[in-house]
Amino acid sequence: MTRTDDLVVIGAGPYGLSIAAHAAGAGLGVRVLGRPMASWRDHMPDGMYLKSEPWSSSLSAPDGRHTLADYCATRGTAAEHGTPLPIGTFSAYGMWFARHAVPEVEEVTVTEVTPHGGGFRVHTAEGPPLLARTVALAVGVMPFVHHPRALRDLPPAHYSHSSGHRGLARFAGSEVAVLGAGQAALETAALLAEQGARPCLVARRARLNWNTLPQPLSRPPLRALREPHSGLGTGWRSWVWSELPWAVHRLPAATRERIAATALGPAGAWWLRDRFERRVPALLGHRLHRATAVGDRTRLELTSRSGEPLVLDASHVIAATGFTPDLDRLELLDAGLRAALETVGQSRTPELSAGFESSWPGLFFAGLLTAPSFGPSMRFVHGAGFTAGRLVGGVRRRLGARGPLPGSTGAARTDRATAGHPKTYLR
């Protein structure tokens, strides 16, 4: 007889792992499907750094343990305020968290999630389907990669997305146009220059925004009150987005859409500015309206804000143009189920309850797709803590229990986070 799990978490990045840790701590029979930290391990070039401060970049466990600082202490290093952290260190931390705070992650590829009875059937490429009473989709950003429309008719070899590169050394000696004005664009361009390429940044914005050097954690009380620290930066506006996602959720849909689209817009990290400005030329205030392949090169036709045309030729184009949350791109979710979901205003993102449950009972969402419901913190690792606790609470309410669930068919497992004090997951 096929067992039915209380919760299947699809995705094993910071959100999926945090949800699984909270679900296991609540006594739920939970399975986690996916490649741990896949976006961080597979889709970011060597040499990149974490933009957020280390103290605001921990994954979330219900007991507050297994923080980034805890991991660094086991390695004899420190995650210090005001010191950028290598992406490789953060990825390794996520893998460590998966080993210590989460039931074993199953590295399978989910191909389809379909309704089944009062729950769901989860199909994978590696074996028979799984049954779940509830499902949490924490699929990260990769399904939502955005390419400017002008690039989409180019041959695939002529352009790529910034998330498509594990390394940039192959561009040494080549002219590369980098599109965008956010951290991904600025850091990609700087890394290209440092590895021997000849990058040029192209951005619609008339000026680049740079974050300022972070203020000390310990400051005079009045200064701290005027500009409080938060997981998303310094200042009251950042504090609201960071600490009050529940309040954002109560706003009208149109307001939430606007906040998700405009709050905490593109900006570069303070530690990147000198590296970028010394080595990378930039065409600011220019809009791309056409791209054509000319032999093995790409010709970009640009227009300035004053309407003046400009042509830029490049060996390759890298679009560091972010991600567009859109349910229609979530192809692993049954098409009929997708079409039935209530959405936020005019967007194609799911309208969610306070517990991250969609209008389809038992189907929960986490991460980028939830930003129009809970605000911009859902675009950052810092949002995983708020999400995990609230979402697992929503799962427990859906299941109708507040502890180990009689009738749950999750296999009996030991919580590796509390070695020596095993928890039992009931059959």
Secondary structure as UniProt FT lines:
FT   STRAND          4..10
FT   HELIX           14..25
FT   TURN            26..27
FT   STRAND          30..33
FT   TURN            36..37
FT   HELIX           38..42
FT   TURN            46..47
FT   STRAND          49..50
FT   HELIX           54..56
FT   TURN            62..63
FT   HELIX           68..74
FT   TURN            75..76
FT   TURN            81..82
FT   STRAND          85..86
FT   HELIX           87..101
FT   STRAND          105..106
FT   STRAND          110..116
FT   TURN            117..118
FT   STRAND          119..124
FT   STRAND          130..137
FT   HELIX           142..144
FT   HELIX           149..151
FT   TURN            152..153
FT   HELIX           156..158
FT   STRAND          159..161
FT   HELIX           162..164
FT   HELIX           169..171
FT   TURN            172..173
FT   STRAND          175..179
FT   HELIX           183..194
FT   TURN            195..196
FT   STRAND          198..203
FT   HELIX           221..226
FT   STRAND          229..230
FT   TURN            231..232
FT   STRAND          233..234
FT   HELIX           236..243
FT   HELIX           245..249
FT   HELIX           253..262
FT   TURN            263..264
FT   HELIX           270..272
FT   HELIX           273..279
FT   STRAND          282..284
FT   STRAND          286..294
FT   TURN            295..296
FT   STRAND          297..304
FT   TURN            305..306
FT   STRAND          309..314
FT   STRAND          316..319
FT   HELIX           327..329
FT   TURN            331..332
FT   HELIX           335..340
FT   TURN            345..346
FT   TURN            354..355
FT   TURN            361..362
FT   STRAND          363..365
FT   HELIX           368..370
FT   HELIX           371..374
FT   HELIX           376..379
FT   TURN            381..382
FT   HELIX           383..399
FT   TURN            406..407
FT   HELIX           416..418
FT   TURN            419..420
//
